[in-house]
Amino acid sequence: MKTSALLIRTPEGIVFAQELAGPIARFLAWLVDQACIIASTQVLGVALRAVGLLSPSLAQTFFILTYFILSLGYGMACEWWWRGQTLGKRVLRLRVMDAEGLRLHFPQIVIRNLLRAVDVLPVAYFLGGVVCWCSAKGQRLGDIAANTIVVRHPKIIEPDLGQLLAGKYNSLRLHPHLAARLRQRVSPGEASVALQAIFRRDEFEPLARVELFAELAQHFRAKVDFPAEVCAGITDEQYMRNVVDVVYRQQAQPPIMRH
């Protein structure tokens, strides 16, 4: 049965959801990306006119080869650099994710982009659209092979983290290079789960709350090995507050010095 959301279940039975993107939104994003590729190719075509004066066949060969490279390389480069987004996906607020909600890996990006040549058949992503429509997770063939999904990344009112974390000392910010590495290694899905856990913490039973934040803290501590003194003396919940602060508030704040 086709679902409209990716459900992520924690060991405590708490479920978080990521809304799956439909074939229409994905097709519109593809149109934007195609416009970008065509525009880039046309610009390069102007530069190849000089070559065309010497050898029209050579210029045509370069033009075809360049379009082929751009068609594949554009998606790979953008999705890797922008963590699952191309220009079209940014405009439509979509994002590629691992199907299990984990961090997207480069081989997955390569596989899903290589298989665009199959999904686009016979024209205008007809095959990919049909497979996406029938798939339980809204996946085209490239997504199925790469174990990826495309989710909606709706514009939401930014949470007032300043109020939520007001007065909280964040020891992780004492090491800016490690904090930057943490932001790089945390996937959008993981960041969303951490944020929702902080905001919904009062909804949990005391024991479930402790166990949930213990699991989350263990998971996020494995991302980056901060010095022991940075995490000493703080609870798992406070550690996750610090993680959320680092991930969602990238502008480094001057650390509050203890007297």
C-alpha positions as a Python dict, from the first residue, in 0.01 Angstrom:
ca = {
    (1, 'M'): (0, 0, 0),
    (2, 'K'): (137, 340, -98),
    (3, 'T'): (219, 570, 195),
    (4, 'S'): (270, 947, 204),
    (5, 'A'): (536, 952, 475),
    (6, 'L'): (852, 777, 582),
    (7, 'L'): (806, 658, 940),
    (8, 'I'): (1109, 645, 1170),
    (9, 'R'): (1047, 445, 1487),
    (10, 'T'): (1274, 475, 1790),
    (11, 'P'): (1341, 179, 2023),
    (12, 'E'): (1090, 334, 2266),
    (13, 'G'): (814, 309, 2005),
    (14, 'I'): (805, 683, 1931),
    (15, 'V'): (737, 751, 1563),
    (16, 'F'): (863, 1046, 1361),
    (17, 'A'): (754, 1108, 1002),
    (18, 'Q'): (912, 1253, 687),
    (19, 'E'): (663, 1348, 416),
    (20, 'L'): (735, 1172, 86),
    (21, 'A'): (744, 1374, -236),
    (22, 'G'): (497, 1280, -510),
    (23, 'P'): (575, 1230, -881),
    (24, 'I'): (429, 1568, -984),
    (25, 'A'): (650, 1770, -749),
    (26, 'R'): (951, 1564, -854),
    (27, 'F'): (870, 1616, -1223),
    (28, 'L'): (850, 1993, -1173),
    (29, 'A'): (1187, 1987, -995),
    (30, 'W'): (1330, 1788, -1288),
    (31, 'L'): (1201, 2053, -1533),
    (32, 'V'): (1384, 2324, -1338),
    (33, 'D'): (1701, 2114, -1341),
    (34, 'Q'): (1667, 2049, -1714),
    (35, 'A'): (1634, 2423, -1775),
    (36, 'C'): (1958, 2478, -1579),
    (37, 'I'): (2139, 2207, -1778),
    (38, 'I'): (2015, 2339, -2113),
    (39, 'A'): (2110, 2696, -2022),
    (40, 'S'): (2459, 2585, -1920),
    (41, 'T'): (2495, 2387, -2242),
    (42, 'Q'): (2385, 2685, -2452),
    (43, 'V'): (2643, 2906, -2283),
    (44, 'L'): (2910, 2650, -2360),
    (45, 'G'): (2779, 2624, -2717),
    (46, 'V'): (2853, 2992, -2768),
    (47, 'A'): (3209, 2929, -2653),
    (48, 'L'): (3239, 2642, -2903),
    (49, 'R'): (3149, 2854, -3202),
    (50, 'A'): (3514, 2933, -3257),
    (51, 'V'): (3587, 2560, -3276),
    (52, 'G'): (3298, 2522, -3519),
    (53, 'L'): (3466, 2758, -3761),
    (54, 'L'): (3760, 2521, -3781),
    (55, 'S'): (3574, 2189, -3759),
    (56, 'P'): (3193, 2176, -3733),
    (57, 'S'): (3194, 1802, -3664),
    (58, 'L'): (3444, 1844, -3380),
    (59, 'A'): (3237, 2123, -3227),
    (60, 'Q'): (2923, 1909, -3247),
    (61, 'T'): (3103, 1618, -3081),
    (62, 'F'): (3219, 1842, -2798),
    (63, 'F'): (2867, 1981, -2759),
    (64, 'I'): (2707, 1635, -2731),
    (65, 'L'): (2977, 1512, -2494),
    (66, 'T'): (2941, 1820, -2275),
    (67, 'Y'): (2562, 1782, -2255),
    (68, 'F'): (2605, 1417, -2153),
    (69, 'I'): (2857, 1508, -1880),
    (70, 'L'): (2641, 1794, -1751),
    (71, 'S'): (2329, 1575, -1746),
    (72, 'L'): (2498, 1324, -1516),
    (73, 'G'): (2745, 1542, -1332),
    (74, 'Y'): (2496, 1817, -1247),
    (75, 'G'): (2275, 1591, -1036),
    (76, 'M'): (2566, 1412, -870),
    (77, 'A'): (2754, 1730, -782),
    (78, 'C'): (2449, 1920, -654),
    (79, 'E'): (2306, 1632, -450),
    (80, 'W'): (2642, 1570, -287),
    (81, 'W'): (2726, 1937, -224),
    (82, 'W'): (2376, 2034, -107),
    (83, 'R'): (2310, 1713, 87),
    (84, 'G'): (2043, 1566, -138),
    (85, 'Q'): (1925, 1873, -327),
    (86, 'T'): (1961, 2016, -678),
    (87, 'L'): (1848, 2363, -783),
    (88, 'G'): (1512, 2218, -884),
    (89, 'K'): (1472, 2036, -554),
    (90, 'R'): (1565, 2350, -361),
    (91, 'V'): (1299, 2547, -548),
    (92, 'L'): (1036, 2277, -484),
    (93, 'R'): (1171, 2216, -132),
    (94, 'L'): (1253, 1848, -189),
    (95, 'R'): (1548, 1646, -66),
    (96, 'V'): (1697, 1303, -139),
    (97, 'M'): (1749, 1083, 167),
    (98, 'D'): (1855, 731, 245),
    (99, 'A'): (1541, 515, 258),
    (100, 'E'): (1612, 433, 625),
    (101, 'G'): (1648, 799, 720),
    (102, 'L'): (2027, 771, 747),
    (103, 'R'): (2296, 994, 596),
    (104, 'L'): (2307, 992, 216),
    (105, 'H'): (2627, 839, 75),
    (106, 'F'): (2799, 930, -251),
    (107, 'P'): (2762, 582, -412),
    (108, 'Q'): (2385, 614, -364),
    (109, 'I'): (2391, 949, -544),
    (110, 'V'): (2592, 801, -831),
    (111, 'I'): (2359, 501, -873),
    (112, 'R'): (2035, 702, -871),
    (113, 'N'): (2173, 953, -1121),
    (114, 'L'): (2313, 690, -1357),
    (115, 'L'): (1973, 521, -1372),
    (116, 'R'): (1803, 843, -1481),
    (117, 'A'): (1876, 725, -1834),
    (118, 'V'): (1632, 438, -1773),
    (119, 'D'): (1374, 630, -1570),
    (120, 'V'): (1342, 899, -1836),
    (121, 'L'): (1224, 646, -2099),
    (122, 'P'): (1041, 664, -2330),
    (123, 'V'): (1004, 1041, -2278),
    (124, 'A'): (971, 1297, -1997),
    (125, 'Y'): (1028, 1050, -1712),
    (126, 'F'): (725, 841, -1805),
    (127, 'L'): (872, 511, -1680),
    (128, 'G'): (1015, 669, -1364),
    (129, 'G'): (686, 844, -1298),
    (130, 'V'): (483, 525, -1328),
    (131, 'V'): (720, 334, -1099),
    (132, 'C'): (720, 626, -851),
    (133, 'W'): (340, 635, -851),
    (134, 'C'): (314, 261, -783),
    (135, 'S'): (598, 241, -529),
    (136, 'A'): (507, 228, -160),
    (137, 'K'): (779, 485, -88),
    (138, 'G'): (739, 694, -403),
    (139, 'Q'): (1065, 561, -551),
    (140, 'R'): (1166, 557, -916),
    (141, 'L'): (1396, 281, -1043),
    (142, 'G'): (1707, 480, -954),
    (143, 'D'): (1582, 525, -599),
    (144, 'I'): (1501, 157, -562),
    (145, 'A'): (1850, 59, -679),
    (146, 'A'): (2020, 318, -456),
    (147, 'N'): (1785, 265, -158),
    (148, 'T'): (1693, 633, -153),
    (149, 'I'): (1372, 833, -124),
    (150, 'V'): (1276, 1194, -195),
    (151, 'V'): (1100, 1381, 85),
    (152, 'R'): (930, 1715, 109),
    (153, 'H'): (1127, 1973, 301),
    (154, 'P'): (842, 2218, 372),
    (155, 'K'): (911, 2569, 483),
    (156, 'I'): (826, 2590, 848),
    (157, 'I'): (845, 2864, 1103),
    (158, 'E'): (1191, 2841, 1251),
    (159, 'P'): (1164, 2728, 1613),
    (160, 'D'): (1265, 2978, 1875),
    (161, 'L'): (1580, 2796, 1973),
    (162, 'G'): (1705, 3108, 2146),
    (163, 'Q'): (1421, 3080, 2395),
    (164, 'L'): (1442, 2703, 2419),
    (165, 'L'): (1816, 2706, 2485),
    (166, 'A'): (1836, 3041, 2661),
    (167, 'G'): (2101, 3048, 2929),
    (168, 'K'): (2224, 2699, 2844),
    (169, 'Y'): (2600, 2661, 2834),
    (170, 'N'): (2706, 2466, 2524),
    (171, 'S'): (3045, 2306, 2577),
    (172, 'L'): (3048, 2166, 2221),
    (173, 'R'): (3107, 2517, 2086),
    (174, 'L'): (3445, 2528, 2260),
    (175, 'H'): (3568, 2317, 1965),
    (176, 'P'): (3440, 2492, 1647),
    (177, 'H'): (3612, 2249, 1407),
    (178, 'L'): (3445, 1950, 1575),
    (179, 'A'): (3111, 2131, 1582),
    (180, 'A'): (3142, 2196, 1207),
    (181, 'R'): (3222, 1828, 1151),
    (182, 'L'): (2911, 1733, 1350),
    (183, 'R'): (2691, 1956, 1128),
    (184, 'Q'): (2843, 1793, 820),
    (185, 'R'): (2781, 1438, 939),
    (186, 'V'): (2425, 1478, 1066),
    (187, 'S'): (2165, 1407, 797),
    (188, 'P'): (1850, 1623, 766),
    (189, 'G'): (1640, 1332, 890),
    (190, 'E'): (1857, 1283, 1197),
    (191, 'A'): (1854, 1655, 1272),
    (192, 'S'): (1474, 1659, 1247),
    (193, 'V'): (1441, 1364, 1488),
    (194, 'A'): (1672, 1532, 1740),
    (195, 'L'): (1480, 1860, 1718),
    (196, 'Q'): (1141, 1690, 1757),
    (197, 'A'): (1268, 1494, 2056),
    (198, 'I'): (1371, 1818, 2229),
    (199, 'F'): (1042, 1992, 2158),
    (200, 'R'): (828, 1690, 2254),
    (201, 'R'): (1029, 1584, 2557),
    (202, 'D'): (750, 1670, 2802),
    (203, 'E'): (511, 1432, 2620),
    (204, 'F'): (715, 1126, 2719),
    (205, 'E'): (688, 919, 3033),
    (206, 'P'): (991, 980, 3261),
    (207, 'L'): (1150, 640, 3195),
    (208, 'A'): (1086, 655, 2819),
    (209, 'R'): (1229, 1008, 2814),
    (210, 'V'): (1552, 896, 2981),
    (211, 'E'): (1585, 594, 2751),
    (212, 'L'): (1508, 797, 2438),
    (213, 'F'): (1772, 1061, 2507),
    (214, 'A'): (2022, 793, 2605),
    (215, 'E'): (1973, 626, 2265),
    (216, 'L'): (1990, 958, 2080),
    (217, 'A'): (2300, 1074, 2268),
    (218, 'Q'): (2478, 745, 2198),
    (219, 'H'): (2394, 775, 1828),
    (220, 'F'): (2512, 1135, 1797),
    (221, 'R'): (2823, 1087, 2009),
    (222, 'A'): (2936, 830, 1753),
    (223, 'K'): (2926, 1100, 1485),
    (224, 'V'): (3212, 1305, 1630),
    (225, 'D'): (3450, 1219, 1913),
    (226, 'F'): (3451, 1530, 2133),
    (227, 'P'): (3709, 1546, 2417),
    (228, 'A'): (3589, 1374, 2734),
    (229, 'E'): (3589, 1695, 2937),
    (230, 'V'): (3342, 1854, 2694),
    (231, 'C'): (3072, 1600, 2777),
    (232, 'A'): (3161, 1539, 3140),
    (233, 'G'): (2892, 1615, 3394),
    (234, 'I'): (2604, 1675, 3151),
    (235, 'T'): (2298, 1456, 3104),
    (236, 'D'): (2209, 1287, 2777),
    (237, 'E'): (1921, 1531, 2732),
    (238, 'Q'): (2150, 1831, 2778),
    (239, 'Y'): (2396, 1677, 2532),
    (240, 'M'): (2115, 1657, 2274),
    (241, 'R'): (2023, 2019, 2347),
    (242, 'N'): (2382, 2107, 2265),
    (243, 'V'): (2369, 1902, 1945),
    (244, 'V'): (2048, 2074, 1831),
    (245, 'D'): (2203, 2411, 1910),
    (246, 'V'): (2509, 2332, 1697),
    (247, 'V'): (2317, 2180, 1405),
    (248, 'Y'): (2043, 2442, 1376),
    (249, 'R'): (2232, 2753, 1483),
    (250, 'Q'): (2540, 2747, 1267),
    (251, 'Q'): (2655, 3097, 1351),
    (252, 'A'): (2896, 3039, 1633),
    (253, 'Q'): (2792, 3208, 1954),
    (254, 'P'): (3059, 3335, 2194),
    (255, 'P'): (3080, 3069, 2465),
    (256, 'I'): (2950, 3166, 2808),
    (257, 'M'): (3252, 3156, 3034),
    (258, 'R'): (3220, 2999, 3375),
    (259, 'H'): (3352, 3198, 3671),
}
